[in-house]
Amino acid sequence: MPHRVLIAQQLARLFSLLSHPVRIRIIAELRNGELCVNSLQDILGISHSGVSQHLAILRSHKLIKEHRDGRHVFYRLVNHHMAAWLVDGIPFVMPDDSDSALLRTAAARTVDQWSTVTPSSKNSAELDVPVEAMKTG
């Protein structure tokens, strides 16, 4: 199998994993470090079981890791570049004519939010990527 075919298949698999908005948001939220299911539930505004299902998909494909601390299970990104990569992809969802003020505003706010690493996160000092590397522009 030619190397290009193999890589194209792997990229298609990754895009398939990222094809749900909740999974994209989970990856973006984990950019600051680890979070438990309850925290993600509060942030995402979906049910505990919904969060758990999406985490299971991401975990089964080795995009996130988990560890237990007492009764809580915390999740973190295996590769923090994934969150920066999502931010870098935002310009690709903008319409060519950029006539949609709503979409432009949403994109700008999302880039600002997802490009920011908050110092209050539990493991912000343990990020593999410097804050500057996560910012675009």
C-alpha positions in Angstrom: 0.0 0.0 0.0 1.5 3.3 -1.0 2.4 5.6 1.9 0.0 8.3 0.6 -2.9 5.9 0.8 -2.1 4.8 4.3 -1.8 8.4 5.5 -5.0 9.5 3.7 -6.8 6.6 5.5 -5.5 7.6 8.9 -6.4 11.3 8.3 -9.9 10.2 7.2 -10.2 8.2 10.4 -9.2 11.2 12.5 -11.6 13.5 10.7 -14.3 10.9 11.3 -13.5 11.0 15.1 -13.7 14.7 15.1 -17.0 14.8 13.1 -19.1 15.5 16.2 -19.3 19.1 17.6 -19.2 17.7 21.2 -16.0 15.9 20.6 -14.4 19.0 19.1 -15.5 21.0 22.2 -14.1 18.4 24.5 -10.7 18.6 22.9 -10.9 22.4 23.0 -11.8 22.3 26.7 -9.0 19.8 27.5 -6.4 22.3 26.1 -5.8 23.6 29.6 -5.2 20.3 31.2 -7.3 17.6 32.7 -11.0 17.7 33.6 -13.4 15.3 35.1 -16.7 14.2 33.6 -18.8 16.5 35.9 -16.7 19.5 34.9 -17.1 18.7 31.2 -20.8 18.2 31.7 -21.2 21.7 33.3 -19.1 23.3 30.5 -20.8 21.5 27.6 -24.3 21.6 29.0 -25.1 17.9 28.1 -25.9 14.9 30.2 -23.3 12.9 32.1 -23.9 9.9 29.9 -23.5 12.0 26.8 -20.1 13.3 27.9 -19.1 9.7 28.9 -20.0 8.3 25.5 -17.9 11.0 23.7 -15.0 10.5 26.0 -15.1 6.8 25.4 -14.9 7.3 21.7 -11.9 9.7 22.1 -10.2 7.4 24.6 -10.7 4.3 22.5 -8.8 6.0 19.6 -6.1 7.2 22.0 -6.8 11.0 21.6 -7.3 11.3 25.4 -6.1 9.5 28.5 -7.7 9.1 31.8 -6.5 8.7 35.4 -8.4 8.1 38.6 -8.1 10.2 41.7 -10.4 8.7 44.4 -13.9 8.5 43.0 -13.2 10.9 40.1 -11.8 10.1 36.7 -9.8 12.9 35.0 -9.2 13.1 31.3 -6.5 14.9 29.4 -5.3 15.2 25.8 -2.6 12.8 24.7 -1.3 15.5 22.3 -2.0 19.2 23.1 -1.2 20.1 19.6 -4.7 18.8 18.7 -6.3 21.8 20.4 -4.1 24.2 18.5 -4.8 22.3 15.3 -8.6 22.9 15.8 -8.0 26.6 16.2 -5.9 26.6 13.0 -8.8 25.0 11.2 -11.3 27.7 12.0 -10.5 29.8 8.9 -11.5 26.8 6.7 -15.1 26.9 7.9 -15.5 30.6 7.0 -17.5 31.3 3.8 -15.4 32.7 0.9 -17.4 36.0 0.9 -17.4 36.3 4.7 -20.9 37.9 4.5 -22.1 36.2 7.6 -21.4 38.6 10.5 -22.7 36.0 12.9 -20.2 33.4 11.7 -17.3 35.9 11.6 -18.1 37.0 15.2 -18.5 33.4 16.4 -15.2 32.5 14.7 -13.3 35.4 16.3 -14.7 34.6 19.7 -13.9 30.9 19.4 -10.3 31.6 18.3 -9.9 34.0 21.3 -11.3 31.5 23.8 -9.7 28.3 22.4 -6.3 30.0 22.0 -6.2 31.0 25.6 -4.7 28.8 28.2 -6.2 29.7 31.6 -3.7 29.6 34.5 -6.4 28.4 36.8 -6.6 25.0 35.2 -5.4 22.1 37.3 -2.4 21.1 35.3 -1.7 24.2 33.2 2.0 24.1 34.1 2.2 20.6 32.7 1.2 21.5 29.1 3.4 20.1 26.5 3.0 23.1 24.3 3.9 26.7 25.2 1.0 29.2 25.2 2.6 31.1 22.3 2.5 28.0 20.1 -1.2 27.6 20.7 -2.1 31.1 19.5 -2.7 31.9 15.9 -2.4 35.1 13.9 
